[in-house]
């Protein structure tokens, strides 16, 4: 099966209300895409975690001051489902990213298809894949951070919850903060198994009090796991050095 045929066919991404998602991203810097994956798909992806040959590197967060828990970056080729999702989501997010850059006065526009953007990354030496899978156990957490890997950064990314809250784990809420001259704010985003949260990588535009546009810096993390085990997949659209 070709890469193109893997990406064709109906997905939740195709039928999502992208107007409402765009509005939520504008207002809050995040938006939830419900039921992006089925429970079976979530379980199949989580079951890949021990298969070391699928990954290019493993990060133990405590060693780097990132929190507690660990994550692994997939190697190319990605699992077909993740490759399909990455290509299906990007064309819907690129118009939002381009509009944000125009509002912020950033002279960068993103092509309509993911492969063209990845080629831009690769020409700049950003050739390592960034999709990852995270595993948390009791007492683990992820510090607030931004996923910036090089010169070329796509301003939106996606996290998909693979585990079932209240059944597989407790605690472990997705947390997002914004920091601007007008003050700070935090969101706790409630997710169910198979839900995805689309969120700001670095900064987003917001209306200024006196008109015009201001920049709002965003960070994301995961609160402490109280019990059980939590798996998440992260889809980052720029590759890294």
N, C-alpha and C positions, 0 to 999 in steps of 0.2 A: 504494500500500500504506500502510495507516495505521501510526502509531507503535506501536499496540498489537499489530497483527498481526506487525510486525517482531520483537517481543520473544517471541512465542509459538513453540513448536516446541522440539524437544529440543536441549539444549546440554550440554557436559560439566559445567557448573555445576549443572544440574538433578540429575545422577546422582552428584555427588561425595559422599564420606563426610564429611559436615559434622560429625559427632560427633568423628571423629579430627582434623579441621582445628581444631575448637574446643579439643581437648585440647592440640594443638601450640601454638596461640596462647597458651593459658594458661601453658604450661611455658616457651616460648621467645620469645614475642612475634612469631613468624612461622610460616608453614605453606606448603607447596608444593602447588599444584594442577597435577597433571601433564596435559600434552597438552590444555590449554585451547583452543589454536588449532592448526590444521593448518599444515604447512610452506607451503602455497599461501596461506593466509590471512595468515601472517606476511609473506610476500614481497609480497603486495598492500598491506598496511599500510605496510611499509617504503618501498614505491615512491611513497607519497603525500608523502614528506618534501619533495621539491622544489616541490610545488604550493602556492605561497605564499598563494593565495586561500583555502585551507582554514583558515588560522591567524589568530589575533588578535594575536599578538606572538611575537617571536623573542628568545631570551636567549642571549648569548654568555657563558659562565660565567666566563671569566677577567676580564671587565670588572667583575664584582661580587664577586670573591673566592670563587666557588662551586666552583672547580676548573678543569678544562679540558674543552672540548667545547661543545656547544650543544643547546638544546631549544626546542621551539615548542609554544605552547598552541593547541589547536584552537579554532576559532570554532563557535558554534551555527549551523546544526544539525551535530551530530557525524556522522562517517561511520556508516552504519547498523549495522555490526558492533560498533563501540565503544558506541553507544547501547544496543544489545541486551545486550551484556555488562554494562554499568554497571547496567542495570535488573535483569538476572538475578542478579547477585552480591549486590546490596545487601540484598534480603530475607533472605538467608541469613546476612548479617553483622550485621544490625540486632539480633537477639536476643543475640548475643555482646557487642556494644557496650553494650546496655542492662544486661546483667548486670555488665559491668565497671564501669559508672558507679554501679550500686547498691553494688558492693563497695567502691568508692573514695569513697562518700558524695557523689557528684556528682549534683545535683538536675536532671538532664537525661535525658529518654528520647526515643528516636528512633522516628518512625512506621514502620510496616511496609513502606511503599512509597517508592521513591526520589522520585517526583514530589511527594509530600507534604513530604518533607524539603527538596527544592530550593525549594519554595514558601516554606518557613520561611527559608531562606537569602536568597531574593530579597526578601522583606518586610523583611529587615534590611539591604538594600542590597548583598548579595553576589550579584551577577548575572552575573559573568563566568565562563565555563566553565573548568574546571581540568584535564580530561584533556589529556595532553601526549605528545609523541614526542621521544625523545632520540637524538642521534647522537654517537658517540665515534670518534675515530681514534687512531693510535699516539701514546702519551704522554698521552692524555686520561684524566681521572678525575673523580669527583664527591665533593666533601667530605662528611663526615658532617653530616646536617642533619635538620630536621623540616619538613613541609609544612603550615604553619599560616597560614591566609589571612584570618581574621576571627573574629568572635564565635562563629559556629556552625562547629564542627569535628567531622567524623565521625572516630572514633578508629582506623579501619582503612582501609588502601588496598591497591591491587593493582598490581604491575608485571609485565608480560608480556615475555619475551625473544623478540624477533623474529628475531634472527640465530643462526646455528649455531656454538656454541663449538668451537674446533679446526679449523673449516672457514672461517668468515667472519672470525673474530678469535681472538686468544689474550689471556690476562689477563682483565681486566674482570669480576671476580667481584662478586656482590652481597654487601655487608658490612653487618652490623647489630651495634650495640653497645648494652649496657645499663649504666646507671650508678645504683647504689644505695648506701646507707650500708654495706652488707655487702661492697661491692667492685664491680669492673667485669668485664665479660665481652664477648666478641665472637663472632659467628657468621659464617661464610662459607657462603652458601647456594648449593649447586650447582644450576644450572638448565640445561635443554636447550631447544632451539628450540621455542617454543610453550608452554613451562611458564610458570606464573604463581606469584609469591610474594605471599602475603597477609601484611601486616605492620602493626605498630603505628605510628601517626602520631606520637604524643607520649609517652604513658605507659600502663602496664598495671598491673593489680593482681597482687601476689604474696603468698604466705603469709609472715607475719613469724615470726621465730625463737621469739617468746614468744606465739604465737597472734595472731589478728587479721590485718589486711591492711596491706601497705605498698605505696607507689607506686614503680615502677621507671621511670626515664626512658629512652626508647629513641631512637636515631638510626640513620639508614641512609645508605649511600653506595655507590660503585662503585670498585673498585681500578683501578690503572693499566692501560690497554690496551697490550699489548706489540706487537701487529701487527693489521692488518686494520681492519675497521669494524664497530661494534656499534650496533644499533638496539633500542630498548626503547619500549614504550607504558606510560604510567602512568595508572591510573584512580583519581582522587581523587573522593570522593563529595560533598564540600561545594564550592560555588562560592565565588568570591572577590570582594572589592570592586574 
